[in-house]
């Protein structure tokens, strides 16, 4: 009877450590105007996060693709986030990209350890966010183009 309890506690602990990759999009719109993009566009945000031991040993992280998850692999980096953004652009049929932004963050939990008597980062959270404005492949209606010409 001990083993099911141990298994349940282990599963709960692993789920608390789980990293993930997520992709969010805004609705298609035309304003504010983006000079480098013709037609309607969307704002796409890719977030990849994971948990590390000593900010070096990967425990769990997001993978490549929306909703992906990997154990013991170091996928929280700009390269993997850009691969996810590229695959999302391909899904949406987008060929134009503007206003690319990248943000890296790293946060330490349990900074103080009585065993070492100083700040010593044991458990870390890392996150990479990549966002861009992409063309949706939908051209602006003729009336909107005429309105822009009059401004």
C-alpha positions in Angstrom: 0.0 0.0 0.0 3.0 2.3 0.4 3.8 2.4 -3.3 0.6 4.0 -4.6 1.1 6.8 -2.0 4.7 7.3 -3.0 3.7 7.3 -6.7 1.0 9.9 -6.0 3.3 12.2 -4.1 6.0 11.8 -6.8 3.5 12.7 -9.5 2.3 15.7 -7.6 5.9 16.9 -7.1 6.8 16.4 -10.7 3.7 18.3 -11.9 4.8 21.2 -9.6 8.1 21.3 -11.5 6.7 21.1 -15.0 7.8 23.6 -17.6 5.8 24.5 -20.7 5.8 26.3 -24.0 2.8 28.5 -24.8 1.8 30.5 -27.8 -0.7 33.4 -27.6 -2.1 35.6 -30.4 -4.0 38.8 -30.6 -7.0 39.0 -33.0 -6.3 40.3 -36.5 -6.4 44.0 -36.7 -5.1 47.0 -38.7 -4.3 49.6 -35.9 -1.9 50.7 -34.7 -0.3 51.0 -38.1 2.8 49.0 -38.8 4.9 50.5 -41.6 6.7 47.2 -42.5 3.5 45.1 -42.8 0.8 45.3 -45.5 -2.7 44.0 -44.7 -4.0 42.8 -41.3 -1.6 41.5 -38.7 -1.5 39.7 -35.4 0.8 40.0 -32.4 2.2 36.6 -31.4 3.8 35.9 -28.1 5.8 32.7 -27.4 6.7 31.9 -23.8 9.0 29.0 -22.8 9.8 28.4 -19.2 11.4 25.8 -17.0 12.8 24.9 -13.6 16.5 24.3 -12.8 18.6 23.0 -9.9 21.4 25.5 -9.1 20.5 27.4 -12.4 22.4 24.7 -14.3 20.7 21.3 -14.1 17.4 21.3 -16.0 14.5 19.6 -14.2 11.6 20.4 -16.6 11.1 22.9 -19.4 9.0 23.7 -22.4 9.8 22.1 -25.7 9.4 23.2 -29.3 5.7 23.9 -30.1 2.6 25.1 -28.2 1.9 23.2 -25.1 5.1 21.0 -25.3 6.9 19.8 -22.2 10.3 18.0 -21.7 11.9 16.6 -18.6 15.6 17.0 -17.9 16.3 19.0 -21.1 17.5 22.5 -21.4 15.1 24.1 -23.9 14.6 27.5 -22.3 16.6 29.5 -24.8 16.0 32.0 -27.5 16.8 29.5 -30.3 14.0 27.1 -29.3 11.5 30.0 -28.7 12.3 31.3 -32.2 11.7 27.9 -33.7 8.3 27.9 -32.1 7.6 31.4 -33.4 8.7 30.3 -36.9 6.4 27.2 -36.9 3.5 29.4 -35.7 4.2 31.8 -38.6 4.1 28.9 -41.0 0.8 27.7 -39.6 -0.7 31.2 -40.1 0.8 31.6 -43.6 2.7 34.6 -42.6 5.8 35.8 -44.5 6.3 39.2 -42.9 7.5 39.9 -39.4 8.1 43.2 -37.6 8.8 44.5 -34.1 10.6 41.4 -32.8 11.2 41.5 -29.1 13.0 39.0 -26.8 13.0 38.9 -23.0 15.0 36.5 -20.8 14.4 36.2 -17.1 15.9 34.1 -14.4 14.5 34.0 -10.8 16.0 32.1 -7.8 13.8 30.5 -5.2 15.1 29.6 -1.7 18.2 31.9 -2.1 19.3 31.4 1.5 20.6 28.1 2.6 21.6 27.5 6.3 24.0 24.8 5.2 26.2 27.3 3.4 25.5 30.4 5.4 25.2 32.7 2.4 23.1 33.2 -0.6 23.1 30.1 -2.7 20.6 29.5 -5.4 19.2 26.0 -5.3 15.9 26.2 -7.2 15.6 28.4 -10.3 12.9 29.5 -12.7 13.9 30.6 -16.2 11.7 32.1 -18.9 12.2 33.3 -22.4 9.5 35.4 -24.2 9.6 36.2 -27.9 7.0 38.4 -29.4 6.5 39.7 -32.9 4.0 41.3 -35.2 3.2 39.1 -38.2 1.2 39.5 -41.4 -1.9 37.4 -41.4 -1.9 37.2 -45.2 -5.3 39.1 -45.3 -5.2 42.2 -47.4 -6.8 45.4 -46.2 -10.3 46.1 -47.6 -10.3 48.7 -50.4 -12.3 51.2 -48.3 -9.6 51.1 -45.5 -6.9 51.8 -48.1 -8.9 54.7 -49.4 -9.4 56.1 -45.9 -5.6 55.9 -45.2 -4.9 57.8 -48.4 -7.2 60.6 -47.2 -5.3 61.0 -43.9 
